[in-house]
């Protein structure tokens, strides 16, 4: 890496660190469920022809997101466990125990960012600790200090999750097509309420471009529209040739550019 590249990386780190916290939206429970399912798929072991899924999941959240989920972590964790069990059943995976989920805080993560580490462990090893709640790594108290949601709050949480799923079911078909130098295109379906774009390999659409930030942008389906958000990226992004920093509704045929990558937005 030359001097210019080191300078670019250093500046990008500053922008994506403290300033990125201002721009990045908070995590939603549905996003947690999807990331856990992805970690389960990636952590499969094959034994005797059977596909065995990981049964222990360490979830690392930003301090802000951990605080958001901390008040109802027990109920949330049970819901996520049930979601993983259903996903394993649908995919034909074997679980050696009920999924065990540990939440941790990591102040190196920006708001809206998360990391999941999945592994297969002996059930008694994983159950030696309480399998729910926020770990004390980031200074937050453990699950014993959290409260159980009262019936009204449980109904509200269930309604929120149901509404998110309903919104996804009602989403129109939409996609981004990356224009390739040979004249072809690579198609990315926008099949979830939140799609992350950036250079880091945890994004839904990985933009392998030096001018792309690790977490560059995201597209959210909100109130019947697909809305593009810049996440405090270093080099910004353009829609139809115009640099944008504020949220922008995407319309049929719009061109979105990140670095040298040019995407065409289409929907039905």
Helices and strands as residue ranges (DSSP letters): H 3-14, I 15-19, H 20-23, H 29-42, E 45-47, E 50-52, E 56-61, H 63-70, H 73-91, E 100-105, E 114-119, H 123-126, G 136-138, G 143-145, H 151-170, E 174-179, E 185-189, E 194-198, E 205-206, E 217-222, E 225-230, E 237-239, E 242-244, E 248-249, E 255-258, E 261-267
